[in-house]
Amino acid sequence: MRMRSVALAAALLMIMSVLAGCSSDDSGSSETTAAPTETTAASGGETKTITVGFTTSQTGKYNESSTRQVDGFTLWMDQVNAAGGIKLDDGTTYMIESKTYDDESSSDRVQELYTDLATKDNADFLISPYSSGLTAAAAVVSEQYGKVMITTGAASDATYQQGFTKVYQIYTPASRYLTSSIDLLASLDANAKKLAFVYENSKFSTGVVEAAKTYAEENGYDIVMFEGYDPETTDFNPFINKIEAASPDAVLGGGHFQDGSTLAKQLYEKNVPVKFISLLVAPPEPAFAELGDAAMEVAGPSQWEPLVQYTEDAANALGMDWFGTTGDEFTTTYTEAFGDAPSYHSAGGYAAGLVLQHAIESAQSIDPDAVATALDATNVVTFFGPLKFDTTAESHGLQVGHDMVVIQWQPGSDEPLAKQIVWPEAGQTAAPMYPRG
Amino acid sequence: MMDFLKRTVGLWIPLLVVAGIAAYPLITGSDSNREAMFSILLAIALASSLNILLGYTGYVSFGHIVFFGIGGYAGLYVMTVLGWNIWFAVLLGATVAGLIAYLLGSAILRLRGGYFALATIGVNEAMRALTGNIDALGGPIGMDVNFSLYKPFGGPGGMLQFVFWSVVALTVLVIIISFVVKKSKFGLGLQAIREDEDAAEDMGVVAPRAKTWAYVLSAIIPGALGVLFFFKNGHIEPGEAFRLALSIEMIVWVMLGGIGTVLGPVVGAGLYQETRKLLLTNAYLKNIQLAVAGALLLAIVLFVPAGIVGWLRSRNARLRKVLE
C-alpha cells in the first residue's frame, strides 16, 4: 500500500468521523438559553460569582444525552441568576457562572479538561460528564483538588465504591434500575416466577441486570434465561427463539434506545407470549411511541417523568424538607427555553444544580468541606424525587434516597398510545395493564 | 566525542524537544500544563512506536491501539485483583503486549499491504469483543481502580506526578529505540522490506522474522503506556481500551510529522495534540473544532504528503544531515 493512499485513507476516515460528529451535533444543539434578566444583587451584601465546571459531549456518541443534561443544568443556573443569585444570611450573594469544554465522548482528555477547570478556570464546584466511564476519570481529578463533584447521568455503582469523598450521585444507581420492575411484577402476580433477562453487553446494562438477577433470586424467582447481546444487534430472532423455548412469565433487559426498541418490535412481531416486558432506557423516550402497537403494554424504568408529581405536601407528610421548583414548572420552563420536552437526563442536570444550591444554602458557605458536610446531611424532596447520599466509607456519595418509577405504554384518550406511570403505587397515573395481550 | 555527537545528532534533537515538553510544566509549576503535556507525550510515544512498523517497515497497522488496550487490561488486572506493584504491572503490560504481537505477527504478517491493514482492524475488534466477554476482566463493565491504590504515591496528586514522569521516561526510551533501529543493520533490513519485500529477501533479509520483531518492538511501549494511562484514568472498559478512532489518529500523527523519521512522530504528534487542545478550549472554535482539525489534516495530506520533517529534509541538504 503506497503511503500517499494510506494518508488519504486516514484523512477520509477522519473526515467521516468529523461529519458523523457534526450531524449528531445538530440533533441536540440548543443554544437558546434564557438569558438572565436582572442581575442586581440584594442591597447591602457583596456579590460574588461561583464557577461551576463540567465537560459536555458536544461530539460523539453521548452527544444527545449530554446536551440534554447540560440544558437542564443551564436552565437551573439561568433561573437562579434571574432570581438574583444564591443569597446567604451574611448578605453575600453568589451569581452562578458555568465553564465547559467538549470531552468528545471519550475519556482521552477528560482528566486534562477537568484539571483545566479546577486549576486554570478556578471552578468552585464540578458537575460530572455524561456516562459512568467518563465520570470515573473525572472523579480522580475532582478528588485531587478537593472539589465537590455532583454526578448526573452516571448510574454505575462502582464509581462510588472507589473511596472518593466528595463525589455525589443524583441518579438512582444501576443496581436498582430494574428492581422496581420486579417489585411491580410481584404485586401483580404472585405466580409469575420465571424471568428471562436479555440485555445489551455494555457497562451500564450488564451492571443493571446482574444486580436485578441477584435481587430476583433472593425473592424466589427462577431465572430461565440470562443472555447478553452485542450493542450492534439488529436481528433478535436467535434470542427470541430461546425466549420461546424457555417460556418465561416476564422478559427484562434491553440496553439503550436503538437495540431496546428493536427488541420490543421483534418480540411483538413474533407474538411471544410473555405476560410482562420491562426494558431499559428505550420505553421512557417519547420516540418509543413510534413503534405503534409494538410499544403497547411495554414497561420500563425511568429516573424521572414529567407526569411524576412529587409535591411539597407529600414531602411534609413524610417529615422531609421540600426544595426548589415543581415538576410542572420545570417542564414548562424547560420546554419554553429549549423547544423540546425534557427527558430524565434534562431533569438530572437541573437536579444537580438544585442539590448544589440546597447544600450551599444549608452550609451558608461555598467552602468545599462545608458543602460536602451539608451534602452528607442532605435529605430532601425535589421535583426529581427524594435525594439522600450514602455516607459510609464503602460507598460514599451513592444515591440512596431516589427511586425509579416504572412507566408503561397504554391506550391513550386522544392519541393511540400514552405513557403512564404504573409504579410506585403512590405515584400511579394509571393501573398497570397485566398480563399483556 | 565530536564524532559521536555528529553521528547521533538526529537523536539529540527529538530528545531535546521531549526534554523541553517535560520541563515546561516543571518551570511553570502548573498542573494544567502538566496534563496538557501528558497528552502530548503520550501521543509522541505512541506515534514513535507505530513508526517502527509503519515508517521503517512500511506495514500499515490500522488497529495498533490494540496493544495499548491489552497493556491496560493486563496491568489493571494484576494491580486491582492481585495487588501487584505498579512497576511490575508496567513490565507485565509491556511483556504481554510484546508476546501477543509476536504471536499475532507470526500469523498476520504473512499478509501484505491492504490485507495486513484489514487484519489489524479485525484483531482490534476481536480483542474488544473478547475482553467484553471475560468475567475476570469485568466483562462489559470493565475495571475500576480503587482510590486507595493512589495512597502509596501520597494521594492522586503524587500519582499524577509519578505517571507523568514515567511517561516522560518511556517517551525517551521509545525515541532511543526508534533511532537505534533506524541506524542498525536490522533497521536497514526493515527499510529494504518497505521499498521492495521480494528484492529484500533476495538480498538476504529474512523478511518474516524481521517484520515480526518490528511488530513486537512497536507493541511493547504502547503496552506499558496503556498500564499507566488506565491506572491514572481510574477506569478501563472495552470501548475505551480498544478505540479504533485513536488508532487512526496514531497514523495521522506519524504521517503529519514525517513517516519513517525519528523526529517526525515527535513533531506530528506534538503539533496535532496542541492544535486540537487549542481548538477544544478556544471559545470561538470549540464548536467546530473537529471540522477545523479535519480540514487542516486534509490540507497537509494533499500538499505536504511527506510530512513536516520529510518536507524539510527534501528542501535542504544540510537539514538532511541533522534531521533523522
Interface residues (C-beta under 8 A of the other chain):
Chain A: M1 M3 R4 V6 A7 L8 A10 A11 L13 M14 I15 S17 V18 G21 C22 D25 Q58 T59 Y101 D102 E104 S106 S107 D108 R109 V110 Q111 E112 L113 T115 D116 T119 K120 G133 A136 A137 A139 V140 V141 E143 Q144 S156 A158 T159 Q161 Q162 G163 F164 N201 S202 K203 S205 T206 G207 G228 D230
Chain B: S30 D31 S32 R34 E35 A36 F38 S39 G58 V60 G113 G114 A117 A129 G132 N133 G139 P140 I141 G142 D144 V145 N146 F147 S148 Y150 G155 P156 G157 L160 K232 N233 G234 H235 E237 G239 E240 R243 A245 L246 I248 E249 I251 V252 M255 I259 K277 L280 T281 K286 N287 Q289 L290 A291 A293 G294 L297 L298 V301 P305
